[in-house]
Amino acid sequence: SIIYQLNSDKFTRIKLGVGAAPEHYDLADWVLGKFTKDEISHMSKAVDAVVDEAIPMIIKQGAQSAMNSFNGKVY
């Protein structure tokens, strides 16, 4: 794990949300389950946005600016 290797948890992390679990759905199954083809398409777009937009913003303007710009976006 990165935390183990660095011996610290003090680093910027980028997290992609998977949305709320449907009603009567086990949360662990929802979070750890496989993506559908449609969901893979959305995640691919989100990862592209991270690489092309979020990471450069984190480097140039800081993590807080990136969080303000990207939190809550749906791809």
N, C-alpha and C positions, 0 to 999 in steps of 0.2 A: 504494500500500500504506500501511497505517497506520504501519508502522515508518518508512517513507520520509518521510511527512508530519510525524511527530513527531520525526524524527531520533533515535529511541530505541526500544528494545524493552522498556522498563521500564514495562509496564502490565499489568493483569490481563486474562487471556484466558479465555474459556470454550470448552472443547472437548467435542465429542460424539463418542464412540467408535462405530465401526461393527462391533466384534467382530473376532474372529480370522478370517482367510481360511480357507475350507475347504481340506482337503488337496489338493495338486496344483493349486492355484489361484494365478495370478500375483498377488502382493501389490499391485502398482500397479493392475491391473485391478480388484481387489477394492475398494480404497480409492477409486478414481476412477470406478467403475462406477455405473450408474443403480440407484436403489432400486426394489424390487418394491412393489406396492400395500401388502402387509403391512408391509414395512419403512418405507414412507412413514407409515403409521399410527403405528408405534412412534416414528419421528423427530418426528412432530407432537406426540405426548404428551411427549417429552423436551424439545422446544422450549418447550412450554407450561409445563413444570416450571421451566425456566430463567427464563422471564419472570416467572412467578408466585411462585416460591420462591427460586431460587438467587440471582438478582440482588438482591432485597431483603436476603437474608442476607449477601451480599458487602458491601453498603453498610452494614448495621447491625452485623455481627459480624466482618467481614473474610473474605478469601478462604480462609484456612486452615480456618475453621469450615465454610464452604460445601463445600470439598473433602472434609472429613471426613464431611459429611452425604450428599453426592451421589456421590462416586466409587464406582463398581461397581454403581450402581443400573441396573436394566433396566426399560425402559418398553414 
